[in-house]
Amino acid sequence: MVKHQPLQVYERQLCLSCITGIYGCRWKRYQRSHDDTTKWELLWSLILLFTFCLLLVWFYFWWEAHNDYNEFNWFLYNRSGEWSDGTVPILATTAAGFTYIAFLMVLALCHIALGQQLNLHWLHKIGVTAALLTTIVGVISVNQTWGQEWDVIPISLQATGPFLHIGALAAVTALSWIVAGQVARSEKTMFQMVVMLLYLTVLLGLYVVPLYITSPCIMDPSSLKPRPDVIGHQGAPMLAPENTLWSFQRALQMNVTGFEADVTISEDGVPFLMRDRTLQRTTDVLKVFPDRQMIDASFFNWTDLQQLNAGQWFLKGDPFWTVHMLSPREKDLIANQSVCSLERLLKLASYHNTTVVFKLKRPPPEHPCYLSWINDTLQAVQQSGIPQSLVMWTPDEDRAMVKRQEPGLIQTSLEKLSPQSLDQSGISRLLLRYNQANTQEIRNYSQSNINLTLYTINEPWLYSVLWCSGVSSVSSEAPQILKKVPYPIWLMRPDEYCLMWVSADLISFAVVIGIFFFQKYRMSGMRSYNPEQIMLSAAVRRSSRDLNVMKEKLIFSEVGNGVGSGEELYADNGYDYYTNQGISQ
């Protein structure tokens, strides 16, 4: 008589089954393995890691580029002729791809921590490849169409660097649990040395990286300069149609100290506000003049321009997703806006004692005012009655003549020049994009009494960095947001920052040392059991490959002797697998 007694029963390991099942579709115990990962699968693990790092940078880029979403959409409009919010599909796909790849990375780390072989399923390999190629195409496209925006990364690190350092240090410190487990579990000295060397290199690099982190907000609060003035770029275009009179009136409600506008000369010599080359996007020219919708805006006379509505497009297109916040009265005012002339804007600014800076576009050579565009603009300034000290004059053409005729105008340059060159040219103000001047250059201009205005500043973090840098004024499409920033988002003394990162380094070092000692003790305790104890212990989590093979042979030998099928054996006690059944007479 043959009697079978199970010596060991494996418990269900639902968590482990889910990890290996989702990552590599290995749901059964016999499908899992503690063998070393194959070189092919190791290559895919490296591809997954690279994809994760690339997507992390891509995701961070678009997170910080929020300041310039409108600029990006305008670039797309100039290329395609169709206005749409191109950031929505990019953000959606980026968020989905980053979440998916980050999830696979977590599963891979769990495999390593549990000593399981990495075996990425082929569907995931397709997904990783698609995410990698899509991100690469996106990076190339942005580099070709919007290359200047990459500067937002080093600028944003001035605001986020100290905190990203703490987060990265915490992540690498937590990773020491997996690294220590691999080192303690491995019996290959070379492998242990390589893993330890790589990990310690990254860890020590993070310990000293604060020496290279620079931020203007790490300063003595007593040396903080006054709050930069805010100039309404095209008024308040998030609350009203850009370059309309109501947009500038809304900007005044947000306590702006100046206006910035784009000016074009009409066919009969009237300067008016228009950013685009055509009238298609911001007016109903398609309805009023359907055969002239693609004609340059400067080839319309002022009578024709006055027939166009410049507000309904804002209510229909909702370019900033803000229409739902408007009251019925505001919607009525917006729906009746018309093209605004420069003279009308200057009269508004004069009434409220507000400065005006405008970018004047020269009409095409075949335009009737191609030669008289400067004089036509000066005439509009004179007719408005605005004090010359409130007008920032930007065109470089005929600047000497302008100084003679209107010596009180504030001469402003759109080109980045040295303080010495600006002083020699009699220019006292500078208008630049925010990525064209670093902290040191901002301070140099300030020391030379050059009033520097940077555009376009919509995000509080960027406004705070420039405030700490000492910039005198900024141009913004979101004055309603900057109005709520009475103080820099964060300001830290150098000694406080030094104490913060040194303390973080010491805590991290202590935790890493403790984890390595604990893992070594834990693994050495596991190895102290003899084979008999390992086989008889139902609580054991890991077993050698030879022992697994022996268990499978025992099971199948019993099935072959007529004891019953594998399914019957498993079903008797409700467990997935049996191992090492004893045979006695």
C-alpha positions in Angstrom: 0.0 0.0 0.0 1.3 3.4 -1.0 0.4 6.3 1.2 1.0 9.9 0.1 1.4 12.7 2.6 2.1 16.3 1.5 5.1 17.6 3.3 4.6 21.2 2.1 1.7 23.2 0.9 2.4 26.5 -0.9 0.2 29.4 0.0 -1.4 31.5 -2.7 0.8 34.5 -3.5 -1.7 36.8 -5.2 0.5 39.9 -5.0 3.4 38.1 -6.7 1.1 36.5 -9.3 -0.3 39.9 -10.2 3.2 41.4 -10.5 4.6 38.7 -12.7 1.3 38.3 -14.6 0.9 41.9 -15.5 4.5 42.4 -16.4 5.2 39.2 -18.3 1.9 37.2 -18.4 3.4 34.7 -16.0 0.5 33.9 -13.7 1.4 30.3 -12.6 4.1 29.4 -10.1 6.0 27.1 -12.6 6.2 30.0 -15.0 8.2 32.1 -12.6 11.9 31.8 -12.2 14.7 33.0 -10.0 17.3 32.5 -12.8 19.3 35.4 -14.0 17.6 37.6 -16.6 18.6 36.8 -20.2 20.7 39.4 -22.1 17.8 40.0 -24.5 15.4 40.8 -21.6 18.1 42.8 -20.0 18.3 44.9 -23.1 14.6 45.5 -23.0 14.9 46.6 -19.4 17.5 49.2 -20.4 15.2 50.3 -23.2 12.4 50.7 -20.7 14.6 52.7 -18.4 15.7 55.0 -21.2 12.1 55.5 -22.3 11.1 56.3 -18.7 13.9 58.9 -18.4 13.1 60.5 -21.8 9.4 60.7 -21.0 10.2 62.1 -17.6 12.1 65.0 -19.2 9.3 65.4 -21.9 6.6 65.5 -19.2 8.6 68.0 -17.2 9.1 70.2 -20.3 5.4 70.4 -21.0 4.5 70.9 -17.4 6.8 74.0 -17.2 5.9 75.2 -20.7 2.4 76.0 -19.5 3.6 79.6 -19.4 3.8 79.6 -23.2 0.9 77.4 -24.4 -0.7 80.4 -26.2 2.5 81.1 -28.0 2.7 77.5 -29.1 -0.8 77.6 -30.4 -0.1 80.7 -32.3 3.0 79.1 -33.9 0.7 76.2 -35.0 -1.8 78.7 -36.4 0.8 80.5 -38.5 1.8 77.1 -40.0 -1.6 75.6 -40.6 -3.9 78.5 -40.8 -6.3 76.8 -38.4 -6.6 77.8 -34.8 -6.9 75.0 -32.2 -5.5 74.2 -28.8 -2.6 71.9 -29.9 -1.5 71.4 -26.3 -4.5 69.2 -25.4 -3.6 66.1 -27.5 0.1 66.5 -26.5 -0.7 66.7 -22.8 -3.2 63.8 -23.0 -0.7 61.4 -24.8 2.2 62.5 -22.7 0.2 61.9 -19.4 -1.0 58.5 -20.7 2.4 57.4 -21.9 4.3 58.5 -18.8 1.8 56.8 -16.5 2.1 53.5 -18.5 5.9 53.5 -18.6 6.1 54.5 -14.9 3.8 51.6 -14.1 6.0 49.2 -16.0 9.1 50.6 -14.2 7.5 50.0 -10.8 6.7 46.4 -11.8 10.3 45.9 -13.0 11.6 47.2 -9.7 9.3 44.8 -7.8 10.6 41.9 -9.9 14.1 42.8 -8.9 13.2 43.2 -5.2 11.5 39.8 -5.2 14.4 38.1 -7.1 12.2 37.3 -10.1 13.5 37.0 -13.6 12.6 40.0 -15.8 10.5 38.9 -18.8 8.6 41.7 -20.4 5.6 40.5 -22.4 5.6 41.2 -26.1 2.6 43.5 -25.9 4.4 45.7 -23.4 7.4 45.7 -25.7 5.2 47.0 -28.5 3.9 49.6 -26.1 7.4 50.7 -24.9 8.5 51.0 -28.5 5.5 53.1 -29.4 6.1 55.4 -26.4 9.8 55.8 -27.2 9.3 56.5 -30.9 6.4 58.9 -30.3 8.4 60.9 -27.7 11.5 61.0 -30.0 9.3 62.4 -32.9 7.8 64.9 -30.5 11.2 66.1 -29.3 12.4 66.5 -32.9 9.2 68.4 -33.9 9.5 70.8 -31.0 13.2 71.3 -31.7 12.4 72.3 -35.3 9.3 74.5 -34.7 9.7 75.8 -31.1 13.4 75.3 -30.3 13.7 78.4 -28.1 11.3 76.9 -25.6 13.9 74.4 -24.4 15.3 77.3 -22.4 12.4 76.9 -20.0 14.0 73.8 -18.5 17.1 75.5 -17.0 15.1 78.6 -16.1 12.5 76.5 -14.3 15.2 74.6 -12.4 15.9 77.9 -10.7 12.5 77.5 -9.1 12.3 73.8 -8.7 15.9 72.7 -8.4 16.2 72.6 -4.6 13.0 70.6 -4.3 13.7 68.3 -7.2 17.0 67.5 -5.5 15.2 66.5 -2.3 12.8 64.3 -4.2 15.5 62.6 -6.3 17.5 62.0 -3.1 14.5 60.4 -1.4 13.9 58.2 -4.5 17.5 57.0 -4.7 17.6 56.4 -1.0 14.5 54.2 -1.2 16.2 52.4 -4.1 18.9 51.3 -1.7 16.6 48.5 -0.5 16.6 46.8 -3.9 20.3 47.4 -4.4 21.2 46.1 -1.0 19.0 43.0 -1.6 20.7 42.3 -4.9 24.2 42.7 -3.5 23.4 40.5 -0.5 21.7 37.8 -2.6 24.3 37.6 -5.3 27.3 35.3 -5.0 29.3 36.9 -7.8 31.8 39.4 -6.5 32.2 41.2 -9.8 28.4 41.8 -10.0 28.4 43.1 -6.4 31.2 45.5 -7.1 29.6 46.9 -10.3 26.2 47.4 -8.7 27.7 49.0 -5.6 30.0 51.3 -7.7 27.1 52.5 -9.9 24.8 53.1 -7.0 27.3 54.9 -4.9 28.3 57.1 -7.9 24.7 58.2 -8.3 24.2 58.7 -4.6 27.4 60.7 -4.1 26.5 62.8 -7.2 23.2 63.7 -5.6 25.0 64.6 -2.3 27.1 67.2 -4.0 24.8 68.5 -6.8 23.5 71.3 -4.5 26.9 72.9 -5.0 25.9 73.5 -8.6 22.3 74.5 -8.0 21.8 78.2 -8.4 18.6 80.2 -7.9 18.1 83.9 -7.5 15.5 83.0 -4.8 18.3 81.7 -2.5 19.1 85.2 -1.1 18.8 87.4 1.9 15.1 88.6 2.0 16.3 92.1 3.0 17.9 92.5 -0.5 14.7 91.7 -2.4 13.8 94.5 -4.8 10.3 96.0 -5.1 7.6 93.9 -6.9 8.0 94.1 -10.7 5.4 96.1 -12.5 3.0 94.1 -14.7 2.2 95.2 -18.3 -0.9 93.8 -19.9 0.3 92.0 -23.1 -2.5 92.7 -25.6 -4.6 93.7 -22.6 -5.9 90.8 -20.6 -6.4 88.2 -23.5 -7.5 85.4 -21.1 -10.5 87.5 -20.0 -11.4 89.4 -23.2 -10.4 89.3 -27.0 -6.8 90.3 -27.5 -6.0 93.9 -28.6 -9.5 95.1 -28.1 -10.5 98.1 -26.0 -12.4 95.9 -23.5 -9.3 93.7 -23.1 -7.2 96.7 -22.0 -10.0 97.9 -19.7 -10.0 94.5 -18.1 -6.2 94.7 -17.7 -6.7 98.0 -15.8 -9.0 96.2 -13.4 -6.0 93.9 -12.6 -3.8 96.8 -11.6 -1.5 96.8 -14.6 1.0 99.7 -14.9 1.2 99.5 -18.7 -0.1 98.1 -22.0 1.7 96.2 -24.7 0.1 95.9 -28.2 0.9 94.9 -31.8 0.4 97.7 -34.3 -0.3 97.5 -38.1 -0.8 100.3 -40.5 -4.0 100.3 -42.6 -4.1 101.1 -46.3 -5.1 104.7 -45.6 -2.5 105.2 -42.9 -4.4 104.5 -39.6 -2.3 102.5 -37.1 -4.5 99.8 -35.5 -4.0 96.8 -33.2 -3.6 93.4 -34.8 -1.2 90.6 -34.0 -1.8 88.3 -37.0 -0.8 88.9 -40.6 -4.5 88.4 -41.6 -7.8 89.1 -40.0 -9.1 85.6 -40.3 -8.5 84.4 -36.7 -9.7 87.4 -34.6 -12.5 89.0 -36.8 -15.5 87.9 -38.8 -13.8 88.9 -42.1 -15.0 85.6 -43.6 -18.6 86.7 -43.2 -18.2 90.4 -44.1 -15.5 90.1 -46.8 -15.4 86.4 -47.8 -13.1 87.0 -50.8 -10.5 89.0 -48.8 -10.0 86.7 -45.8 -6.4 85.8 -46.7 -5.3 89.3 -47.7 -2.8 91.0 -45.4 -4.6 93.0 -42.7 -2.6 96.2 -43.7 -4.4 96.2 -47.1 -7.8 97.0 -45.5 -8.7 100.7 -45.1 -10.0 101.9 -41.8 -13.6 102.1 -43.0 -13.6 98.4 -43.9 -11.9 97.5 -40.6 -14.6 99.3 -38.6 -17.2 97.0 -40.1 -15.6 93.9 -38.6 -16.5 92.3 -35.3 -13.4 91.5 -33.2 -15.1 89.8 -30.2 -17.4 87.0 -31.3 -14.5 84.7 -32.2 -13.4 84.8 -28.6 -16.8 83.6 -27.3 -17.0 80.8 -30.0 -13.4 79.6 -29.8 -12.8 80.1 -26.1 -9.0 80.0 -26.6 -8.2 80.1 -22.9 -11.1 78.0 -21.6 -12.4 81.0 -19.6 -15.6 82.0 -21.3 -17.6 80.0 -18.7 -16.3 82.4 -16.0 -17.7 85.5 -17.7 -20.9 87.2 -16.7 -23.7 87.8 -19.2 -22.8 91.5 -19.2 -19.2 90.7 -20.0 -20.2 88.4 -22.8 -22.4 91.1 -24.3 -19.5 93.6 -24.2 -17.2 91.1 -25.8 -19.6 90.3 -28.6 -19.7 93.9 -29.6 -16.0 94.6 -29.7 -14.5 96.1 -32.9 -10.9 96.6 -34.2 -9.2 99.1 -32.0 -7.0 101.9 -33.3 -3.7 102.9 -31.7 -5.0 106.4 -31.1 -7.9 105.0 -29.1 -5.6 102.9 -26.9 -3.3 105.9 -26.3 -6.2 108.0 -25.2 -7.2 105.3 -22.7 -3.7 105.0 -21.4 -3.4 108.8 -21.1 -6.7 108.9 -19.1 -5.3 106.3 -16.6 -1.7 107.6 -16.7 -0.5 104.2 -18.0 2.5 103.6 -20.1 2.2 102.0 -23.6 4.7 99.9 -25.5 3.8 98.7 -29.0 5.5 96.6 -31.6 5.1 98.4 -34.9 5.1 96.2 -38.0 6.2 97.7 -41.3 3.7 97.1 -44.1 4.7 95.3 -47.3 6.7 97.2 -50.0 3.7 97.5 -52.2 1.7 99.2 -49.4 0.9 102.9 -49.8 2.4 103.7 -46.4 5.6 101.7 -46.8 7.7 104.8 -46.6 5.5 106.9 -44.3 4.7 104.3 -41.6 6.9 106.0 -39.0 5.3 109.4 -39.6 1.8 107.9 -39.6 2.4 106.4 -36.2 4.0 109.5 -34.8 0.9 111.5 -36.0 -1.4 109.1 -34.2 0.7 109.6 -31.0 0.4 113.3 -31.3 -3.4 113.3 -32.0 -4.1 111.1 -29.0 -2.7 113.8 -26.7 -0.9 111.3 -24.5 2.2 112.6 -22.6 5.3 111.5 -24.5 6.8 110.1 -21.2 4.1 107.4 -21.3 5.0 106.0 -24.7 7.8 103.5 -25.2 9.0 103.8 -28.8 10.5 100.5 -30.2 11.1 100.8 -34.0 14.8 101.1 -34.8 14.1 102.7 -38.2 14.6 106.4 -38.3 15.2 106.5 -34.5 17.3 109.7 -34.8 14.5 111.5 -36.6 12.0 110.4 -34.0 14.2 111.7 -31.2 14.3 115.1 -32.9 10.6 115.3 -33.5 9.4 113.7 -30.2 12.3 113.9 -27.7 10.1 113.0 -24.8 9.3 109.5 -26.0 10.9 106.6 -24.0 13.4 105.0 -26.5 13.1 101.2 -26.2 15.0 98.5 -27.9 13.7 95.0 -28.9 17.3 93.9 -29.6 19.6 92.6 -26.8 22.5 95.0 -26.6 25.1 95.7 -23.9 24.4 98.5 -21.4 27.2 100.6 -23.0 25.7 100.3 -26.5 22.2 101.2 -25.2 23.6 104.2 -23.4 25.5 105.4 -26.4 22.3 105.1 -28.5 20.2 107.0 -26.0 18.0 104.0 -25.2 16.8 103.7 -21.6 14.5 100.6 -21.9 14.8 97.1 -23.2 12.0 94.7 -24.1 13.1 91.1 -24.4 11.7 87.5 -24.2 12.3 86.1 -20.8 14.8 83.5 -22.0 17.1 86.2 -23.5 18.5 87.5 -20.2 19.9 85.5 -17.3 20.1 86.6 -13.7 23.5 88.2 -14.0 22.5 90.2 -17.1 19.4 91.4 -15.4 21.4 92.7 -12.5 23.9 94.4 -14.9 21.1 96.2 -16.7 19.7 97.3 -13.4 23.0 98.7 -12.2 23.3 100.6 -15.5 19.9 102.2 -15.0 18.4 100.3 -18.0 14.8 99.5 -17.3 14.3 95.9 -18.5 10.9 94.4 -19.3 10.6 90.7 -20.0 7.7 89.0 -21.8 5.5 86.9 -21.7 5.2 86.0 -18.0 2.1 84.1 -17.1 3.1 81.7 -14.4 3.7 82.6 -10.7 6.9 80.6 -10.5 8.5 82.4 -13.4 7.3 85.8 -12.1 8.9 84.9 -8.7 12.2 83.9 -10.2 12.4 87.2 -12.2 11.3 89.1 -9.1 14.2 87.6 -7.2 16.5 88.4 -10.1 15.7 92.1 -9.9 13.8 92.7 -13.1 11.9 96.0 -13.1 8.8 94.9 -15.1 7.2 92.1 -17.0 4.6 91.8 -19.7 1.9 89.3 -19.1 -1.2 87.7 -20.8 -2.4 86.8 -17.3 -2.4 89.9 -15.1 -5.3 88.4 -13.1 -3.0 85.6 -12.0 0.1 87.7 -11.2 -2.1 90.0 -9.3 -2.4 87.2 -6.7 1.4 87.0 -6.2 2.2 89.6 -3.5 5.5 87.9 -2.6 7.8 85.3 -4.3 6.5 81.8 -4.0 9.6 80.9 -2.0 12.6 82.7 -0.7 15.4 81.1 1.3 18.5 82.3 2.9 21.8 80.7 1.7 22.5 79.3 5.2 19.0 77.9 5.5 19.4 76.1 2.1 22.8 74.8 3.1 21.3 73.4 6.4 18.5 71.8 4.4 20.6 69.9 1.9 23.3 68.9 4.3 20.6 67.5 6.7 19.0 65.7 3.8 22.3 64.2 2.8 23.1 63.0 6.3 19.7 61.4 6.8 20.0 59.7 3.4 23.4 58.4 4.2 22.3 57.0 7.6 19.2 55.3 6.0 21.3 53.8 3.2 23.8 52.3 5.7 21.1 51.0 7.9 19.3 49.3 4.9 22.5 47.7 3.7 23.3 46.2 7.1 19.7 45.0 7.6 19.6 43.4 4.2 22.9 41.6 4.8 21.6 40.3 8.2 18.3 39.3 6.6 19.9 37.4 3.8 22.5 35.7 6.0 19.7 34.5 8.3 18.0 32.9 5.3 21.1 31.1 4.2 21.6 29.6 7.7 18.8 27.1 7.1 19.7 23.7 5.8 17.9 22.1 2.8 15.7 19.9 5.0 14.5 22.9 6.9 13.8 24.8 3.7 11.8 22.0 2.3 9.7 21.5 5.5 9.1 25.2 6.1 5.7 26.3 4.7 6.7 29.9 5.2 9.6 29.9 2.9 9.3 32.3 0.0 12.2 31.4 -2.2 13.7 28.0 -3.3 16.5 26.9 -5.5 16.0 25.9 -9.1 17.1 22.3 -8.4 14.5 22.0 -5.6 11.7 23.3 -7.9 12.7 20.7 -10.6 12.7 17.9 -7.9 9.2 18.9 -6.8 7.8 18.9 -10.3 9.3 15.5 -11.0 7.7 14.1 -7.8 4.3 15.4 -8.8 4.5 14.0 -12.4 5.9 10.7 -11.2 2.8 10.3 -8.9 0.5 11.1 -11.7 2.2 8.5 -13.9 1.8 5.8 -11.1 -1.9 6.2 -11.3 -2.3 8.3 -8.1 -4.4 10.8 -10.0 -4.0 13.8 -12.2 -2.2 17.0 -11.2 -5.6 18.8 -11.2 -7.1 16.2 -8.8 -4.1 16.6 -6.4 -4.4 20.3 -6.4 -8.2 20.2 -6.0 -8.1 18.0 -2.9 -6.9 20.7 -0.6 -7.8 23.8 -2.6 -4.1 24.7 -3.3 -2.4 25.5 -6.6 0.5 23.1 -6.1 1.8 20.3 -3.9 5.5 19.4 -3.5 7.6 16.6 -2.0 5.0 14.0 -0.9 6.5 11.2 1.1 6.0 7.5 0.3 5.7 5.0 3.0 4.4 1.4 3.2 
